């Protein structure tokens, strides 16, 4: 029987590509060039499965391709706000994602940003590299202590809880959180975490705020000027979730005027574009969407897409179906 034809939109780690080509008639993207709208549409006309990733915009326009051959979008990534889910459903496409396998690495990166922003690590590194350092002195680059402070977690899903565990058990931080979905109460008890009735309550109490909610119409610009204004003056905002959860303009203003003390960002509203103002600020740590970027995790994400495809083409329910 002919193997299902699958088209991958970006280069994957070698091990995952090897497994994909063993199981499927796979077209890889060897030069890793982003696909255009027309190329994505052509993929949907030519393949049984298209495997996009979080930087591909799978819009209603893309999904209007005719005649549509694809039956499944096996997305490489946990977030799926880059796919117009309603349009995919309307076209009868199954959509899957890759949860769980990136939880630890994304949480590790949130802690990296938190520590870097608090301890001025990026600034310090630039100081050394530019040969500006003149030696130890009692008032040099004084920063913010992390141990024992209050961490506010917005969105207590898998990644939010993994960050809370690191912060609480590793750094003795007190955890306050707001979330919309139910969370395992045994985990909350083990963290001694306090649930807040609103995001605003979290913002008022926290020394550090880490965002872990998905992008959705409800969370668009959740961190706007008025909510940033509720944060403590010395507080630091960490975003490893999605760029448009934060109003970049409002954040620039809050950082410039000292409404908050700093930020650690891995995601941006218009990424890969980053607001020029951020580039010029010393109190912001900027990373290029690296949350899941370890070899172990990126291979596991590819294998997770393959698990979903294998189940789908065997006539079973894909384990990570989101639509
Ligand atoms: C995701 O998977 O949604 C991340 O943003 C990239 O790993």
Boltz pocket constraint, residues with backbone or C-beta under 6 A from the ligand:
constraints:
  - pocket:
      binder: B
      contacts: [[A, 54], [A, 76], [A, 77], [A, 78], [A, 79], [A, 80], [A, 98], [A, 102], [A, 240], [A, 241], [A, 289], [A, 291], [A, 292], [A, 293]]
      max_distance: 6.0
